[in-house]
Amino acid sequence: MDNEKKPIDYRRDPEDFATRYANNAHFESTVWDMKMTFGQTDVTQGPNVIIQHTAVTLPWSYVKIFCYLLQAQIAGQEAEYGHIPVPQKILSPPLEVLPEEIAKTVKHPKEQVAAIHKVWKAFVAANPELG
């Protein structure tokens, strides 16, 4: 039996493939998956206006794989070219408590906040320009 992995044959649907630029992503989640909606800032329409253009929904197991793949890409880029700085004032620290309307819809709001703070602390530690 041949256990050797065969390379993936990537193909693009000529009728449905598009290359887009995004400098913003909005996330929506369900118990099954997460939708990422991408868009781009349009200052001609006003301050903080994002024109959304593409949404992709991924099952949670692939979200975790995708996160690993993105981290690997960042690690490779930084190994080759140095630290990628994150502009200050782009991200706000996470909330200390979930808003009431969200907290009442989740089973473990305190645990969620603690987990998000742990991720935030690691992110700031890896990006000292934010501190």
N, CA, C and O atoms as a GROMACS GRO file, in nm:
protein
  524
    1MET      N    1   0.084  -0.118   0.000
    1MET     CA    2   0.000   0.000   0.000
    1MET      C    3   0.088   0.125   0.000
    1MET      O    4   0.186   0.131   0.074
    2ASP      N    5   0.055   0.222  -0.082
    2ASP     CA    6   0.133   0.344  -0.096
    2ASP      C    7   0.087   0.448   0.005
    2ASP      O    8  -0.021   0.506  -0.009
    3ASN      N    9   0.170   0.472   0.110
    3ASN     CA   10   0.136   0.571   0.213
    3ASN      C   11   0.196   0.707   0.185
    3ASN      O   12   0.180   0.800   0.265
    4GLU      N   13   0.263   0.721   0.072
    4GLU     CA   14   0.324   0.849   0.038
    4GLU      C   15   0.216   0.951   0.001
    4GLU      O   16   0.126   0.923  -0.078
    5LYS      N   17   0.228   1.069   0.062
    5LYS     CA   18   0.131   1.174   0.032
    5LYS      C   19   0.154   1.227  -0.109
    5LYS      O   20   0.268   1.253  -0.149
    6LYS      N   21   0.048   1.241  -0.180
    6LYS     CA   22   0.057   1.298  -0.314
    6LYS      C   23   0.038   1.449  -0.304
    6LYS      O   24  -0.040   1.496  -0.221
    7PRO      N   25   0.108   1.526  -0.387
    7PRO     CA   26   0.091   1.672  -0.381
    7PRO      C   27  -0.051   1.711  -0.420
    7PRO      O   28  -0.117   1.644  -0.500
    8ILE      N   29  -0.096   1.820  -0.362
    8ILE     CA   30  -0.230   1.870  -0.392
    8ILE      C   31  -0.228   1.940  -0.527
    8ILE      O   32  -0.136   2.017  -0.556
    9ASP      N   33  -0.326   1.913  -0.606
    9ASP     CA   34  -0.340   1.976  -0.738
    9ASP      C   35  -0.435   2.094  -0.724
    9ASP      O   36  -0.557   2.078  -0.736
   10TYR      N   37  -0.380   2.212  -0.698
   10TYR     CA   38  -0.463   2.331  -0.680
   10TYR      C   39  -0.512   2.379  -0.816
   10TYR      O   40  -0.433   2.395  -0.909
   11ARG      N   41  -0.641   2.402  -0.826
   11ARG     CA   42  -0.701   2.456  -0.948
   11ARG      C   43  -0.795   2.569  -0.911
   11ARG      O   44  -0.853   2.569  -0.802
   12ARG      N   45  -0.810   2.665  -1.000
   12ARG     CA   46  -0.897   2.780  -0.974
   12ARG      C   47  -1.015   2.777  -1.068
   12ARG      O   48  -1.001   2.759  -1.189
   13ASP      N   49  -1.133   2.794  -1.010
   13ASP     CA   50  -1.256   2.800  -1.088
   13ASP      C   51  -1.254   2.929  -1.169
   13ASP      O   52  -1.261   3.037  -1.110
   14PRO      N   53  -1.245   2.922  -1.301
   14PRO     CA   54  -1.234   3.044  -1.381
   14PRO      C   55  -1.357   3.134  -1.373
   14PRO      O   56  -1.349   3.253  -1.404
   15GLU      N   57  -1.470   3.080  -1.332
   15GLU     CA   58  -1.591   3.161  -1.323
   15GLU      C   59  -1.616   3.216  -1.182
   15GLU      O   60  -1.698   3.306  -1.165
   16ASP      N   61  -1.546   3.163  -1.082
   16ASP     CA   62  -1.579   3.201  -0.946
   16ASP      C   63  -1.456   3.243  -0.863
   16ASP      O   64  -1.470   3.268  -0.744
   17PHE      N   65  -1.340   3.250  -0.923
   17PHE     CA   66  -1.220   3.286  -0.847
   17PHE      C   67  -1.193   3.435  -0.862
   17PHE      O   68  -1.199   3.490  -0.972
   18ALA      N   69  -1.163   3.500  -0.749
   18ALA     CA   70  -1.130   3.642  -0.752
   18ALA      C   71  -1.016   3.669  -0.655
   18ALA      O   72  -1.008   3.606  -0.549
   19THR      N   73  -0.929   3.760  -0.690
   19THR     CA   74  -0.824   3.805  -0.601
   19THR      C   75  -0.866   3.941  -0.547
   19THR      O   76  -0.893   4.033  -0.624
   20ARG      N   77  -0.873   3.952  -0.415
   20ARG     CA   78  -0.918   4.076  -0.353
   20ARG      C   79  -0.818   4.119  -0.247
   20ARG      O   80  -0.746   4.036  -0.192
   21TYR      N   81  -0.814   4.247  -0.218
   21TYR     CA   82  -0.734   4.302  -0.109
   21TYR      C   83  -0.827   4.331   0.008
   21TYR      O   84  -0.940   4.375  -0.012
   22ALA      N   85  -0.781   4.305   0.129
   22ALA     CA   86  -0.859   4.338   0.248
   22ALA      C   87  -0.766   4.393   0.355
   22ALA      O   88  -0.657   4.341   0.375
   23ASN      N   89  -0.809   4.498   0.422
   23ASN     CA   90  -0.736   4.547   0.539
   23ASN      C   91  -0.827   4.547   0.662
   23ASN      O   92  -0.801   4.616   0.761
   24ASN      N   93  -0.935   4.468   0.652
   24ASN     CA   94  -1.028   4.455   0.763
   24ASN      C   95  -1.096   4.319   0.754
   24ASN      O   96  -1.126   4.270   0.646
   25ALA      N   97  -1.118   4.259   0.871
   25ALA     CA   98  -1.194   4.133   0.877
   25ALA      C   99  -1.291   4.142   0.994
   25ALA      O  100  -1.256   4.188   1.102
   26HIS      N  101  -1.411   4.096   0.970
   26HIS     CA  102  -1.515   4.092   1.073
   26HIS      C  103  -1.551   3.944   1.094
   26HIS      O  104  -1.562   3.868   0.998
   27PHE      N  105  -1.568   3.904   1.219
   27PHE     CA  106  -1.591   3.764   1.250
   27PHE      C  107  -1.730   3.742   1.307
   27PHE      O  108  -1.777   3.819   1.391
   28GLU      N  109  -1.795   3.635   1.262
   28GLU     CA  110  -1.922   3.589   1.318
   28GLU      C  111  -1.906   3.440   1.343
   28GLU      O  112  -1.847   3.369   1.262
   29SER      N  113  -1.958   3.393   1.456
   29SER     CA  114  -1.939   3.251   1.485
   29SER      C  115  -2.067   3.184   1.527
   29SER      O  116  -2.159   3.247   1.581
   30THR      N  117  -2.071   3.054   1.502
   30THR     CA  118  -2.177   2.967   1.551
   30THR      C  119  -2.108   2.851   1.620
   30THR      O  120  -1.985   2.844   1.622
   31VAL      N  121  -2.183   2.760   1.673
   31VAL     CA  122  -2.125   2.642   1.736
   31VAL      C  123  -2.052   2.556   1.632
   31VAL      O  124  -1.961   2.481   1.668
   32TRP      N  125  -2.090   2.566   1.505
   32TRP     CA  126  -2.032   2.482   1.401
   32TRP      C  127  -1.915   2.545   1.327
   32TRP      O  128  -1.823   2.476   1.285
   33ASP      N  129  -1.920   2.679   1.311
   33ASP     CA  130  -1.821   2.740   1.222
   33ASP      C  131  -1.802   2.888   1.251
   33ASP      O  132  -1.867   2.945   1.338
   34MET      N  133  -1.710   2.949   1.177
   34MET     CA  134  -1.683   3.091   1.188
   34MET      C  135  -1.684   3.152   1.049
   34MET      O  136  -1.622   3.100   0.956
   35LYS      N  137  -1.755   3.263   1.036
   35LYS     CA  138  -1.756   3.337   0.910
   35LYS      C  139  -1.664   3.457   0.923
   35LYS      O  140  -1.674   3.534   1.019
   36MET      N  141  -1.574   3.472   0.826
   36MET     CA  142  -1.486   3.588   0.819
   36MET      C  143  -1.531   3.671   0.700
   36MET      O  144  -1.533   3.623   0.587
   37THR      N  145  -1.569   3.796   0.727
   37THR     CA  146  -1.610   3.886   0.620
   37THR      C  147  -1.499   3.989   0.603
   37THR      O  148  -1.464   4.060   0.697
   38PHE      N  149  -1.446   3.997   0.483
   38PHE     CA  150  -1.333   4.083   0.453
   38PHE      C  151  -1.379   4.210   0.383
   38PHE      O  152  -1.477   4.211   0.308
   39GLY      N  153  -1.307   4.317   0.410
   39GLY     CA  154  -1.339   4.444   0.347
   39GLY      C  155  -1.218   4.534   0.345
   39GLY      O  156  -1.108   4.497   0.385
   40GLN      N  157  -1.242   4.654   0.297
   40GLN     CA  158  -1.136   4.751   0.283
   40GLN      C  159  -1.184   4.888   0.328
   40GLN      O  160  -1.297   4.928   0.300
   41THR      N  161  -1.096   4.958   0.398
   41THR     CA  162  -1.126   5.094   0.441
   41THR      C  163  -1.149   5.182   0.320
   41THR      O  164  -1.076   5.174   0.221
   42ASP      N  165  -1.252   5.268   0.328
   42ASP     CA  166  -1.278   5.364   0.220
   42ASP      C  167  -1.298   5.501   0.283
   42ASP      O  168  -1.409   5.539   0.319
   43VAL      N  169  -1.187   5.577   0.294
   43VAL     CA  170  -1.193   5.708   0.360
   43VAL      C  171  -1.270   5.810   0.277
   43VAL      O  172  -1.310   5.914   0.330
   44THR      N  173  -1.293   5.782   0.149
   44THR     CA  174  -1.370   5.876   0.068
   44THR      C  175  -1.517   5.878   0.111
   44THR      O  176  -1.590   5.972   0.080
   45GLN      N  177  -1.560   5.772   0.182
   45GLN     CA  178  -1.699   5.764   0.226
   45GLN      C  179  -1.717   5.806   0.372
   45GLN      O  180  -1.829   5.810   0.423
   46GLY      N  181  -1.606   5.838   0.437
   46GLY     CA  182  -1.614   5.884   0.575
   46GLY      C  183  -1.514   5.812   0.663
   46GLY      O  184  -1.455   5.712   0.622
   47PRO      N  185  -1.493   5.865   0.785
   47PRO     CA  186  -1.398   5.799   0.876
   47PRO      C  187  -1.452   5.663   0.921
   47PRO      O  188  -1.571   5.648   0.949
   48ASN      N  189  -1.364   5.567   0.928
   48ASN     CA  190  -1.397   5.432   0.975
   48ASN      C  191  -1.504   5.362   0.893
   48ASN      O  192  -1.582   5.283   0.947
   49VAL      N  193  -1.510   5.390   0.762
   49VAL     CA  194  -1.605   5.320   0.675
   49VAL      C  195  -1.531   5.202   0.611
   49VAL      O  196  -1.425   5.219   0.551
   50ILE      N  197  -1.588   5.084   0.626
   50ILE     CA  198  -1.533   4.962   0.567
   50ILE      C  199  -1.632   4.913   0.463
   50ILE      O  200  -1.750   4.893   0.493
   51ILE      N  201  -1.584   4.893   0.342
   51ILE     CA  202  -1.667   4.834   0.237
   51ILE      C  203  -1.635   4.684   0.236
   51ILE      O  204  -1.526   4.644   0.196
   52GLN      N  205  -1.731   4.604   0.279
   52GLN     CA  206  -1.712   4.459   0.284
   52GLN      C  207  -1.737   4.400   0.145
   52GLN      O  208  -1.828   4.441   0.074
   53HIS      N  209  -1.654   4.301   0.108
   53HIS     CA  210  -1.667   4.245  -0.027
   53HIS      C  211  -1.666   4.094  -0.035
   53HIS      O  212  -1.710   4.039  -0.136
   54THR      N  213  -1.618   4.024   0.065
   54THR     CA  214  -1.605   3.879   0.055
   54THR      C  215  -1.625   3.815   0.191
   54THR      O  216  -1.574   3.866   0.291
   55ALA      N  217  -1.698   3.705   0.197
   55ALA     CA  218  -1.712   3.630   0.321
   55ALA      C  219  -1.672   3.485   0.296
   55ALA      O  220  -1.704   3.427   0.192
   56VAL      N  221  -1.602   3.429   0.394
   56VAL     CA  222  -1.562   3.289   0.388
   56VAL      C  223  -1.600   3.225   0.522
   56VAL      O  224  -1.568   3.280   0.627
   57THR      N  225  -1.667   3.112   0.518
   57THR     CA  226  -1.706   3.041   0.639
   57THR      C  227  -1.624   2.912   0.649
   57THR      O  228  -1.614   2.835   0.554
   58LEU      N  229  -1.564   2.891   0.767
   58LEU     CA  230  -1.480   2.774   0.791
   58LEU      C  231  -1.530   2.698   0.913
   58LEU      O  232  -1.572   2.760   1.011
   59PRO      N  233  -1.526   2.564   0.911
   59PRO     CA  234  -1.559   2.488   1.032
   59PRO      C  235  -1.449   2.511   1.136
   59PRO      O  236  -1.334   2.537   1.101
   60TRP      N  237  -1.485   2.500   1.264
   60TRP     CA  238  -1.390   2.531   1.371
   60TRP      C  239  -1.261   2.451   1.363
   60TRP      O  240  -1.154   2.505   1.392
   61SER      N  241  -1.269   2.325   1.324
   61SER     CA  242  -1.144   2.247   1.316
   61SER      C  243  -1.050   2.308   1.213
   61SER      O  244  -0.929   2.310   1.234
   62TYR      N  245  -1.104   2.359   1.102
   62TYR     CA  246  -1.016   2.422   1.003
   62TYR      C  247  -0.973   2.561   1.048
   62TYR      O  248  -0.866   2.607   1.009
   63VAL      N  249  -1.054   2.629   1.129
   63VAL     CA  250  -1.011   2.758   1.183
   63VAL      C  251  -0.881   2.739   1.262
   63VAL      O  252  -0.789   2.820   1.253
   64LYS      N  253  -0.875   2.631   1.342
   64LYS     CA  254  -0.753   2.604   1.419
   64LYS      C  255  -0.636   2.574   1.328
   64LYS      O  256  -0.525   2.622   1.350
   65ILE      N  257  -0.659   2.494   1.225
   65ILE     CA  258  -0.553   2.464   1.128
   65ILE      C  259  -0.510   2.592   1.057
   65ILE      O  260  -0.390   2.617   1.040
   66PHE      N  261  -0.606   2.673   1.016
   66PHE     CA  262  -0.580   2.799   0.947
   66PHE      C  263  -0.497   2.892   1.035
   66PHE      O  264  -0.404   2.957   0.987
   67CYS      N  265  -0.529   2.897   1.163
   67CYS     CA  266  -0.453   2.978   1.259
   67CYS      C  267  -0.307   2.932   1.262
   67CYS      O  268  -0.216   3.014   1.258
   68TYR      N  269  -0.285   2.801   1.270
   68TYR     CA  270  -0.149   2.747   1.267
   68TYR      C  271  -0.078   2.786   1.137
   68TYR      O  272   0.037   2.829   1.139
   69LEU      N  273  -0.148   2.770   1.025
   69LEU     CA  274  -0.086   2.801   0.896
   69LEU      C  275  -0.050   2.950   0.886
   69LEU      O  276   0.055   2.984   0.833
   70LEU      N  277  -0.136   3.037   0.937
   70LEU     CA  278  -0.104   3.181   0.937
   70LEU      C  279   0.016   3.210   1.028
   70LEU      O  280   0.105   3.286   0.990
   71GLN      N  281   0.019   3.148   1.146
   71GLN     CA  282   0.132   3.168   1.237
   71GLN      C  283   0.262   3.119   1.174
   71GLN      O  284   0.366   3.182   1.191
   72ALA      N  285   0.255   3.008   1.101
   72ALA     CA  286   0.375   2.956   1.034
   72ALA      C  287   0.422   3.053   0.926
   72ALA      O  288   0.542   3.074   0.909
   73GLN      N  289   0.328   3.113   0.852
   73GLN     CA  290   0.364   3.210   0.749
   73GLN      C  291   0.430   3.334   0.812
   73GLN      O  292   0.529   3.384   0.760
   74ILE      N  293   0.373   3.382   0.923
   74ILE     CA  294   0.431   3.497   0.992
   74ILE      C  295   0.571   3.463   1.044
   74ILE      O  296   0.663   3.543   1.029
   75ALA      N  297   0.586   3.346   1.104
   75ALA     CA  298   0.717   3.305   1.157
   75ALA      C  299   0.821   3.299   1.046
   75ALA      O  300   0.934   3.345   1.064
   76GLY      N  301   0.784   3.244   0.932
   76GLY     CA  302   0.877   3.238   0.819
   76GLY      C  303   0.913   3.375   0.767
   76GLY      O  304   1.029   3.403   0.738
   77GLN      N  305   0.814   3.461   0.754
   77GLN     CA  306   0.837   3.598   0.706
   77GLN      C  307   0.930   3.675   0.801
   77GLN      O  308   1.023   3.743   0.757
   78GLU      N  309   0.902   3.662   0.932
   78GLU     CA  310   0.986   3.733   1.029
   78GLU      C  311   1.126   3.674   1.038
   78GLU      O  312   1.221   3.748   1.062
   79ALA      N  313   1.140   3.543   1.019
   79ALA     CA  314   1.273   3.482   1.018
   79ALA      C  315   1.354   3.535   0.900
   79ALA      O  316   1.475   3.553   0.911
   80GLU      N  317   1.289   3.559   0.790
   80GLU     CA  318   1.357   3.606   0.670
   80GLU      C  319   1.384   3.756   0.671
   80GLU      O  320   1.491   3.801   0.630
   81TYR      N  321   1.286   3.835   0.719
   81TYR     CA  322   1.295   3.980   0.702
   81TYR      C  323   1.290   4.060   0.832
   81TYR      O  324   1.302   4.183   0.829
   82GLY      N  325   1.272   3.995   0.945
   82GLY     CA  326   1.264   4.066   1.072
   82GLY      C  327   1.120   4.087   1.118
   82GLY      O  328   1.025   4.056   1.046
   83HIS      N  329   1.109   4.139   1.236
   83HIS     CA  330   0.980   4.160   1.302
   83HIS      C  331   0.885   4.243   1.215
   83HIS      O  332   0.926   4.344   1.157
   84ILE      N  333   0.761   4.200   1.205
   84ILE     CA  334   0.656   4.275   1.137
   84ILE      C  335   0.589   4.363   1.242
   84ILE      O  336   0.520   4.311   1.330
   85PRO      N  337   0.609   4.494   1.236
   85PRO     CA  338   0.548   4.579   1.340
   85PRO      C  339   0.397   4.592   1.321
   85PRO      O  340   0.345   4.596   1.210
   86VAL      N  341   0.329   4.598   1.433
   86VAL     CA  342   0.184   4.619   1.434
   86VAL      C  343   0.162   4.766   1.470
   86VAL      O  344   0.210   4.812   1.574
   87PRO      N  345   0.091   4.841   1.385
   87PRO     CA  346   0.068   4.983   1.417
   87PRO      C  347  -0.005   5.000   1.550
   87PRO      O  348  -0.100   4.928   1.581
   88GLN      N  349   0.042   5.097   1.628
   88GLN     CA  350  -0.024   5.125   1.756
   88GLN      C  351  -0.163   5.183   1.731
   88GLN      O  352  -0.191   5.239   1.625
   89LYS      N  353  -0.248   5.167   1.829
   89LYS     CA  354  -0.384   5.220   1.830
   89LYS      C  355  -0.476   5.156   1.726
   89LYS      O  356  -0.585   5.207   1.701
   90ILE      N  357  -0.434   5.045   1.666
   90ILE     CA  358  -0.520   4.973   1.573
   90ILE      C  359  -0.609   4.877   1.652
   90ILE      O  360  -0.728   4.861   1.622
   91LEU      N  361  -0.551   4.815   1.753
   91LEU     CA  362  -0.623   4.718   1.835
   91LEU      C  363  -0.641   4.772   1.976
   91LEU      O  364  -0.551   4.835   2.032
   92SER      N  365  -0.757   4.748   2.032
   92SER     CA  366  -0.782   4.781   2.172
   92SER      C  367  -0.766   4.654   2.254
   92SER      O  368  -0.793   4.545   2.206
   93PRO      N  369  -0.722   4.669   2.380
   93PRO     CA  370  -0.717   4.551   2.466
   93PRO      C  371  -0.856   4.490   2.479
   93PRO      O  372  -0.956   4.560   2.465
   94PRO      N  373  -0.863   4.361   2.507
   94PRO     CA  374  -0.995   4.298   2.522
   94PRO      C  375  -1.068   4.354   2.642
   94PRO      O  376  -1.009   4.410   2.735
   95LEU      N  377  -1.199   4.337   2.638
   95LEU     CA  378  -1.285   4.383   2.748
   95LEU      C  379  -1.257   4.303   2.875
   95LEU      O  380  -1.214   4.188   2.868
   96GLU      N  381  -1.281   4.365   2.988
   96GLU     CA  382  -1.264   4.296   3.117
   96GLU      C  383  -1.380   4.200   3.144
   96GLU      O  384  -1.362   4.098   3.210
   97VAL      N  385  -1.497   4.233   3.093
   97VAL     CA  386  -1.614   4.146   3.103
   97VAL      C  387  -1.688   4.153   2.970
   97VAL      O  388  -1.681   4.254   2.899
   98LEU      N  389  -1.758   4.046   2.936
   98LEU     CA  390  -1.837   4.047   2.814
   98LEU      C  391  -1.959   4.136   2.832
   98LEU      O  392  -2.015   4.142   2.942
   99PRO      N  393  -2.001   4.205   2.727
   99PRO     CA  394  -2.126   4.282   2.738
   99PRO      C  395  -2.240   4.188   2.777
   99PRO      O  396  -2.242   4.071   2.739
  100GLU      N  397  -2.335   4.241   2.853
  100GLU     CA  398  -2.443   4.159   2.907
  100GLU      C  399  -2.517   4.080   2.800
  100GLU      O  400  -2.549   3.963   2.820
  101GLU      N  401  -2.544   4.144   2.685
  101GLU     CA  402  -2.618   4.074   2.579
  101GLU      C  403  -2.541   3.954   2.523
  101GLU      O  404  -2.602   3.859   2.475
  102ILE      N  405  -2.409   3.960   2.530
  102ILE     CA  406  -2.328   3.846   2.485
  102ILE      C  407  -2.311   3.746   2.600
  102ILE      O  408  -2.323   3.625   2.580
  103ALA      N  409  -2.283   3.796   2.718
  103ALA     CA  410  -2.259   3.708   2.834
  103ALA      C  411  -2.376   3.615   2.860
  103ALA      O  412  -2.355   3.500   2.901
  104LYS      N  413  -2.498   3.661   2.836
  104LYS     CA  414  -2.613   3.574   2.863
  104LYS      C  415  -2.634   3.469   2.755
  104LYS      O  416  -2.719   3.381   2.770
  105THR      N  417  -2.558   3.475   2.646
  105THR     CA  418  -2.573   3.377   2.539
  105THR      C  419  -2.464   3.269   2.541
  105THR      O  420  -2.469   3.175   2.462
  106VAL      N  421  -2.366   3.282   2.631
  106VAL     CA  422  -2.257   3.185   2.636
  106VAL      C  423  -2.257   3.113   2.770
  106VAL      O  424  -2.308   3.164   2.870
  107LYS      N  425  -2.201   2.993   2.771
  107LYS     CA  426  -2.201   2.911   2.892
  107LYS      C  427  -2.098   2.957   2.994
  107LYS      O  428  -2.123   2.952   3.115
  108HIS      N  429  -1.980   3.004   2.946
  108HIS     CA  430  -1.869   3.033   3.035
  108HIS      C  431  -1.809   3.171   3.005
  108HIS      O  432  -1.697   3.180   2.955
  109PRO      N  433  -1.882   3.279   3.036
  109PRO     CA  434  -1.831   3.412   2.999
  109PRO      C  435  -1.700   3.449   3.068
  109PRO      O  436  -1.613   3.508   3.004
  110LYS      N  437  -1.683   3.415   3.195
  110LYS     CA  438  -1.558   3.449   3.265
  110LYS      C  439  -1.440   3.373   3.205
  110LYS      O  440  -1.331   3.429   3.188
  111GLU      N  441  -1.461   3.248   3.172
  111GLU     CA  442  -1.355   3.167   3.112
  111GLU      C  443  -1.318   3.221   2.973
  111GLU      O  444  -1.202   3.220   2.934
  112GLN      N  445  -1.419   3.267   2.899
  112GLN     CA  446  -1.392   3.325   2.767
  112GLN      C  447  -1.306   3.449   2.780
  112GLN      O  448  -1.208   3.466   2.706
  113VAL      N  449  -1.341   3.537   2.872
  113VAL     CA  450  -1.263   3.660   2.892
  113VAL      C  451  -1.120   3.625   2.932
  113VAL      O  452  -1.025   3.684   2.881
  114ALA      N  453  -1.104   3.530   3.024
  114ALA     CA  454  -0.970   3.490   3.069
  114ALA      C  455  -0.889   3.432   2.952
  114ALA      O  456  -0.770   3.463   2.939
  115ALA      N  457  -0.951   3.350   2.869
  115ALA     CA  458  -0.881   3.290   2.756
  115ALA      C  459  -0.840   3.397   2.654
  115ALA      O  460  -0.730   3.393   2.600
  116ILE      N  461  -0.928   3.492   2.630
  116ILE     CA  462  -0.897   3.600   2.535
  116ILE      C  463  -0.784   3.687   2.590
  116ILE      O  464  -0.697   3.729   2.514
  117HIS      N  465  -0.784   3.715   2.721
  117HIS     CA  466  -0.676   3.793   2.781
  117HIS      C  467  -0.542   3.720   2.772
  117HIS      O  468  -0.439   3.784   2.753
  118LYS      N  469  -0.544   3.589   2.784
  118LYS     CA  470  -0.421   3.512   2.771
  118LYS      C  471  -0.364   3.526   2.630
  118LYS      O  472  -0.243   3.544   2.613
  119VAL      N  473  -0.450   3.519   2.530
  119VAL     CA  474  -0.407   3.535   2.390
  119VAL      C  475  -0.356   3.677   2.369
  119VAL      O  476  -0.254   3.697   2.302
  120TRP      N  477  -0.426   3.777   2.425
  120TRP     CA  478  -0.385   3.917   2.411
  120TRP      C  479  -0.245   3.939   2.471
  120TRP      O  480  -0.160   4.003   2.409
  121LYS      N  481  -0.222   3.885   2.591
  121LYS     CA  482  -0.092   3.902   2.656
  121LYS      C  483   0.020   3.842   2.572
  121LYS      O  484   0.128   3.901   2.561
  122ALA      N  485  -0.004   3.726   2.513
  122ALA     CA  486   0.098   3.664   2.427
  122ALA      C  487   0.121   3.748   2.302
  122ALA      O  488   0.234   3.761   2.255
  123PHE      N  489   0.013   3.804   2.247
  123PHE     CA  490   0.024   3.887   2.128
  123PHE      C  491   0.106   4.013   2.157
  123PHE      O  492   0.193   4.050   2.079
  124VAL      N  493   0.078   4.079   2.270
  124VAL     CA  494   0.152   4.200   2.307
  124VAL      C  495   0.297   4.166   2.337
  124VAL      O  496   0.387   4.242   2.301
  125ALA      N  497   0.322   4.051   2.402
  125ALA     CA  498   0.459   4.010   2.430
  125ALA      C  499   0.538   3.989   2.301
  125ALA      O  500   0.657   4.019   2.295
  126ALA      N  501   0.473   3.939   2.197
  126ALA     CA  502   0.539   3.915   2.069
  126ALA      C  503   0.550   4.043   1.985
  126ALA      O  504   0.622   4.047   1.885
  127ASN      N  505   0.478   4.146   2.026
  127ASN     CA  506   0.475   4.273   1.953
  127ASN      C  507   0.497   4.387   2.052
  127ASN      O  508   0.403   4.459   2.086
  128PRO      N  509   0.622   4.403   2.099
  128PRO     CA  510   0.649   4.498   2.208
  128PRO      C  511   0.616   4.644   2.172
  128PRO      O  512   0.601   4.727   2.262
  129GLU      N  513   0.604   4.675   2.045
  129GLU     CA  514   0.568   4.810   2.007
  129GLU      C  515   0.428   4.848   2.054
  129GLU      O  516   0.393   4.966   2.056
  130LEU      N  517   0.347   4.749   2.090
  130LEU     CA  518   0.212   4.776   2.140
  130LEU      C  519   0.209   4.811   2.288
  130LEU      O  520   0.112   4.869   2.337
  131GLY      N  521   0.316   4.774   2.360
  131GLY     CA  522   0.316   4.790   2.505
  131GLY      C  523   0.345   4.927   2.555
  131GLY      O  524   0.347   4.948   2.677
   0.00000   0.00000   0.00000
